[in-house]
Amino acid sequence: AQKVTQAQTEISVVEKEDVTLDCVYETRDTTYYLFWYKQPPSGELVFLIRRNSFDEQNEISGRYSWNFQKSTSSFNFTITASQVVDSAVYFCALSEADYGGATNKLIFGTGTLLAVQP
Amino acid sequence: EAQVTQNPRYLITVTGKKLTVTCSQNMNHEYMSWYRQDPGLGLRQIYYSMNVEVTDKGDVPEGYKVSRKEKRNFPLILESPSPNQTSLYFCASRSGGNQPQHFGDGTRLSIL
């Protein structure tokens, strides 16, 4: 069964602290894609990153970095030197590839609410 | 500007009164989906469409209908809304090859 688990319901940090959001996934497919989305208080969903199952390289984008480890089925997200504007709900999501090479369903975790205090 | 547009953004209505939430994308995407977001449950897919006149059920299709008569539009229809359909709804679209889904800004529905 496909499943995404974000065990951290809420995290509160003080500005400038580093914070890691955990994501653990389950899938029987060998080809799949992992995503992170941000949902700020205004409510929209903002795409942050996509990673395919064949690419285990970590990625860094400014203060954001992602650690993908197939051995532990995890795709964790770290924000370095957090800022108040990082306060949001963050969703991890999984998409499997069907025989046609594409599927339309994103399986979301339940989200982690990050509160960055000034 | 590439975007997915949903209307209305907010709606309060009563049980049993049919309503339609419209969704339109200007990116010529083949794939479109509807999701609902509920506290503690994340987002769950309601219906999706792979192209014009091709639609299929997602994980929580009960009580909803969709249509895809044109590539750019994918309306969500609640024929007889009930209070358990009170939720935040998102429309999304994407091109092929497992590209990221682009989401609309959401529609908050309250069914009294």
Interface residues (C-beta under 8 A of the other chain):
Chain A: V4 Y33 F35 Y37 G43 E44 L45 F47 R50 N52 F91 A93 S95 A97 G101 A102 T103 N104 K105 L106 F108 G109 T110 G111
Chain B: Y31 S33 Y35 G40 L41 G42 L43 R44 Q45 Y48 M50 G58 D59 L88 F90 A92 R94 G96 G97 N98 Q99 P100 Q101 H102 F103 G104 D105 G106 R108
